[in-house]
Amino acid sequence: MATQQRPFHLVVFGASGFTGQFVTEEVAREQMSPERSSRLPWAVAGRSREKLQRVLERAAMKLGRPTLSSEVGIIICDITNPASLDEMAKQATVVLNCVGPYRFYGEPVVKACVENGTSCIDICGEPQFLELMYWKYHEKAAEKGAYIIGSSGFDSIPADLGVIYTRNKMNGTLTAVESFLTIHSGPEGLCTHDGTWKSAVYGFGDQSNLKKLRNESNLKPVPIVGPKLKRRWPISYCRELNSYSIPFLGADVSVVKRTQRYLHENLEQSPVQYAAYVTVGGVTSVIKLMFAGLFFLFFVKFGIGRQLLIKFPWLFSFGYFSKQGPTQKQIDASSFTLTFFGQGYSQGFGPDKNKPNIRICTQVKGPEAGYVATPIAMVQAAITLLTDTSDLPKAGGVFTPGAAFSRTKLIDRLNQHGIEFSVLSSSEV
C-alpha cells in the first residue's frame, strides 16, 4: 500500500457524526500511545470545517491534549461531490468511513478509494451493502492493491475473529459454533443512537433485494463438515448461560459465512458452520421483545410504516434507540460478552459417521459495544492494515475482517485495548 507520498496514514471520514466523534477520539489515543514506535499523521474529513474543528477541540479537552487540533489535518469533502472524495482518497493510506446508512452513502467512498488505490474500512452492519460491494469492486480493488474491509466495528469483528480464535484454540477440527451475545447495562439502562436503527429499518424493508443478490451470485455451497448445525427456535433457553435467547439479527452470520467461504476456498481450511443469538434474560424481557419485534416487522413492510419507525425510534424500540444517543453515564456503565460454544473432532478422529467428540467454550468481552468497542475495533483494524502488510491477503480486494486479518496480530492488538479473547473451557467428550 502506498504510504510514502501520501500525507496522512489515516483519515476519519464523517468525523463530526455521532460515531465519528468517538472514532476521532480513539485515533487521537492511538497516536499518543506510548507503544507507538513511529509517527501517525492523520486527518478528519467531512462537510463542515467548523464542526470538524469542534470535534477536535472536544477530543483535545477530553484527552487533556491542548495542541491536538493543530496536529490533525482537516479535509473538506462531501458525499455528493465525487471530485472531493477523490481528493480525500489521494491524501490517505487508509480511510475510516463513518458515514451511514451505508446503503445510501457508502458506495461513493468505496468507489473513490478503489480508483485511487486507497484502503478503506467501515463499520457497516448491512449485509446487502457489504455483499454488493464485494461483487462490484473486488476485482478492481485487487488490481489497484486497495483493501476494502467492511463491518470492522462491533458488527462484526468480535464474532468473525471470535470464530477464528475458537478454531485456533481447538486441538482438532472445529465444525460448528453458536455464539450468544449478552449486553450488560448500568442503572440508567441502554440506549443506541438512531443511525443504527435507520440502517435496520431500511435493511429489513429491503430484504427481497438481498435475496435476489444472493440468488444471482450463484455461489456453490460450502461443504458441511460433521453434523448439520440445527437452528434453535425463535425463542430458546440457553442452559449454560441460564437465559432465554433469540436469533441475533445483525450482520454477524452473513459476515462469518463469507469469511468461512474465503478461508475454505483460498486457504483450504475446513469451513465452520455458525449461528448467532442474543440473550434476553427472563420471561418478562421475552414478552416485551416479542411485542417490539412484531410491531417492527409489521411496520417495516410499508413505506408509511418505515417513515413512522424512523420518525419515532424511541417509541417503537421501547427507549433502546433515540435521536440523542446514549449519555456518557450509560456508555461508561455498559459492556458486552460474546460467548462461543464450539464442537468438532480431535486429531485423527474423522467426521465420517462419528459424533463430534470435542467441545470448546471461548469468550470475547469488552466495553460498551457501539461507541467504545466499535472505535477500538475500527482503529486497530486500520493500524493492522498499516503495519501487518505481509500477513494480509496477497493482493487487495473487498474482504470481511476475518478474511483480511486471520493471519495478522489484530486479536493481540484488541486484547491490549480492552477487547479480550479467552478460552473458558475445552474438553473431549
ABEGO torsion letter per residue (X at the ends): XBAAABABABBBBGAABAAAAAAAAAAAAAAABAABABBBBBBBBEABAAAAAAAAAAAAAAAGBAAAAAABBBBBBBAABAAAAAAAAAABABBBBABOBAAAAAAAAAAAAAAAGBBBBBABABAAAAAAAAAAAAAAAAAAGBBBBBGABAOAAAAAAAAAAAAAABBEBBABBBBBBBBBBBAAEBBBBAAAAAAAAAAAAAAAAAAAAAAAAGBBBBBBBEBBBBBBBABBBBAAAGBBBBBBABAAAAAAAAAAAAAAAAAGBBBBBBBBBBBAEBAAAAAAAAAAAAAAAAAAABAAAAAAAAABAAAAAGGABBAAEBBAAAAAABBBBBBBBBBEBBBGBBABGBBBABBBBBBBBBBBAAAAAAAAAAAAAAAAAAAAAAABBABBEBBBAAAAAAABAAAAAAAAAGBBBBBABBBBX
